[in-house]
Amino acid sequence: MAQFFNISGELTQQLLVPNNKTKVNKILLTNVQKIAECKVDLYIEKPLAGKFYLLKAVELPKGTTLVYDDIYYDNSFGLYIKLTDGATFTLTGSIDVTGTNVNVPGTNTLFTSELSIGDEVVISGETRTITTITSDTAATVTAAFGSDLSNDTSPDCNPTALVDVIIN
C-alpha cells in the first residue's frame, strides 16, 4: 500500500521507522513549489550503525518528479528525508502595506504564480510567512506588519521547499 507525505520547509523528517515491516519498491519525490528548486537528501539510518545516503544534495527543479526505484529496503533502518529551501528571489511588482494588518496588497504582482503558502516575504525589511493567496495582487501573512511600509518596489521571497513523497 502506498504512503503519501506532503513535506514543507527546511527540515529533516523521518518517513519510515525501523522494523515497520514496510516493503519499498519505489519512492517518488515531486517538487510542488511554484517557482523555486530545492535540494533533497534521502537516506537510511540505524542507531549506532550510521547513515547511508540514497540521494545527497540532489537539486529538484520546480514541478519535476524524481523516481527512485529498484530499491531493496532493509526494515531495520529508518528512512529519512532532508529538504533545503530554494534561493531567495525578488518578486514581480511592488507591495505597499498600509496600517498594522496581515494584508499584502500588490501592484503588478504575480502572487498566484510566484508565491506558495509557507513562503516568507520580505517587505521593507519586515519578514512574514504567507498564509493565503487570493489573487495575483492579494495575499495574507501570519502576523500583522508593524506599521505602514513604504511602497517596496523590490520585495523578496524566501521560498519554502514543498515536496510530495510517495512510497510504494
C-alpha positions as CSV (number, residue, x, y, z in Angstrom):
1,M,0.0,0.0,0.0
2,A,1.4,3.4,-1.0
3,Q,2.2,6.0,1.7
4,F,1.9,9.7,0.9
5,F,3.7,12.6,2.6
6,N,3.4,16.3,1.9
7,I,6.5,17.9,3.3
8,S,7.3,21.6,3.6
9,G,10.1,23.7,4.9
10,E,13.8,23.3,5.6
11,L,13.8,20.3,7.8
12,T,14.7,16.6,8.3
13,Q,11.8,14.2,8.7
14,Q,11.6,10.5,9.3
15,L,9.4,8.8,6.7
16,L,9.6,5.2,7.9
17,V,10.5,3.9,11.3
18,P,12.8,0.9,11.7
19,N,11.2,-2.5,11.8
20,N,7.9,-1.3,10.5
21,K,7.6,-4.2,8.0
22,T,7.1,-1.8,5.0
23,K,8.3,-3.2,1.7
24,V,9.6,-0.3,-0.5
25,N,9.9,-0.8,-4.3
26,K,9.8,2.8,-5.4
27,I,10.0,6.3,-4.0
28,L,8.6,9.3,-5.9
29,L,9.7,12.9,-4.9
30,T,7.8,15.8,-6.6
31,N,8.8,19.4,-6.1
32,V,5.4,21.2,-6.0
33,Q,6.9,24.7,-5.3
34,K,5.7,27.1,-7.9
35,I,8.9,28.9,-8.7
36,A,11.9,27.5,-6.9
37,E,14.1,24.4,-6.8
38,C,15.0,22.7,-3.6
39,K,17.7,20.3,-2.5
40,V,16.8,16.8,-1.3
41,D,18.8,14.3,0.8
42,L,17.2,10.8,1.2
43,Y,18.9,8.4,3.5
44,I,18.5,5.4,5.7
45,E,19.8,5.4,9.2
46,K,20.2,2.9,12.1
47,P,21.3,4.0,15.6
48,L,24.9,3.1,16.2
49,A,25.3,2.0,12.6
50,G,25.2,5.3,10.8
51,K,23.7,6.8,7.7
52,F,23.6,5.6,4.1
53,Y,22.6,8.2,1.5
54,L,20.4,7.2,-1.3
55,L,20.4,10.8,-2.6
56,K,22.7,13.6,-1.3
57,A,22.0,17.3,-2.1
58,V,20.1,16.5,-5.3
59,E,18.6,19.6,-6.8
60,L,14.9,19.0,-7.6
61,P,13.7,21.7,-10.1
62,K,10.1,23.1,-9.7
63,G,7.4,20.8,-11.0
64,T,9.6,17.8,-11.5
65,T,9.4,14.3,-10.1
66,L,12.3,12.2,-9.3
67,V,11.7,8.4,-9.3
68,Y,14.0,6.3,-7.2
69,D,13.2,2.6,-7.9
70,D,14.6,-0.9,-7.8
71,I,15.1,-0.4,-4.0
72,Y,15.9,-3.1,-1.5
73,Y,14.9,-1.5,1.8
74,D,16.2,-3.2,5.0
75,N,13.4,-2.8,7.5
76,S,15.9,-2.5,10.4
77,F,16.8,1.0,9.2
78,G,14.7,4.2,9.4
79,L,14.1,6.2,6.1
80,Y,14.7,9.9,6.3
81,I,14.3,12.9,4.0
82,K,16.1,16.3,4.4
83,L,14.9,19.3,2.5
84,T,16.8,22.6,1.8
85,D,14.8,25.6,0.7
86,G,15.4,27.3,-2.7
87,A,17.2,30.6,-3.2
88,T,15.7,34.0,-2.3
89,F,14.4,35.9,-5.3
90,T,12.8,39.3,-6.0
91,L,9.0,39.3,-6.6
92,T,7.5,40.9,-9.7
93,G,5.8,44.3,-9.0
94,S,5.5,46.3,-5.8
95,I,3.9,46.0,-2.4
96,D,2.5,48.8,-0.3
97,V,1.4,47.8,3.2
98,T,-0.9,50.3,4.9
99,G,-1.6,50.0,8.6
100,T,-0.9,47.2,11.0
101,N,-2.6,44.3,9.4
102,V,-2.0,41.0,7.7
103,N,-2.9,42.0,4.2
104,V,-0.3,42.0,1.4
105,P,-1.6,44.3,-1.3
106,G,0.4,44.1,-4.6
107,T,0.6,46.3,-7.7
108,N,1.5,44.5,-10.9
109,T,2.4,41.4,-8.8
110,L,2.1,37.7,-9.7
111,F,1.3,36.2,-6.3
112,T,-0.5,33.2,-7.8
113,S,2.4,32.1,-9.9
114,E,5.3,33.3,-7.7
115,L,4.2,32.5,-4.1
116,S,3.2,29.4,-2.2
117,I,1.6,29.0,1.2
118,G,4.5,28.9,3.7
119,D,6.9,31.1,1.7
120,E,8.4,34.1,3.5
121,V,8.0,37.6,2.1
122,V,10.4,40.4,3.0
123,I,8.7,43.8,2.6
124,S,10.7,46.9,3.6
125,G,12.8,44.8,5.9
126,E,10.0,43.0,7.7
127,T,9.7,39.2,7.1
128,R,6.3,37.4,7.3
129,T,5.0,34.0,6.2
130,I,2.3,33.7,3.5
131,T,-0.9,32.1,4.8
132,T,-3.3,32.7,1.9
133,I,-3.1,33.8,-1.8
134,T,-6.4,35.1,-3.2
135,S,-5.2,36.6,-6.4
136,D,-2.2,38.0,-8.2
137,T,-2.4,41.1,-6.1
138,A,-3.8,39.9,-2.8
139,A,-2.3,37.7,-0.1
140,T,-2.2,37.5,3.7
141,V,0.5,36.7,6.2
142,T,0.7,35.0,9.6
143,A,1.4,38.2,11.7
144,A,0.5,41.9,11.2
145,F,3.1,44.2,9.9
146,G,4.5,46.7,12.5
147,S,3.4,49.8,10.6
148,D,2.8,51.4,7.3
149,L,5.6,50.2,5.0
150,S,6.6,52.4,2.1
151,N,6.0,51.2,-1.4
152,D,8.5,48.4,-1.7
153,T,9.4,48.0,-5.4
154,S,11.7,45.1,-4.8
155,P,10.1,42.8,-2.2
156,D,11.8,39.4,-1.8
157,C,10.6,35.9,-1.4
158,N,12.3,33.2,0.7
159,P,10.7,30.1,-0.9
160,T,10.0,27.1,1.3
161,A,10.6,23.7,0.0
162,L,7.4,21.9,-0.9
163,V,7.8,18.2,-1.8
164,D,5.3,15.4,-2.2
165,V,6.6,11.9,-1.4
166,I,5.0,8.7,-2.4
167,I,6.4,5.4,-1.2
168,N,5.3,2.3,-2.9
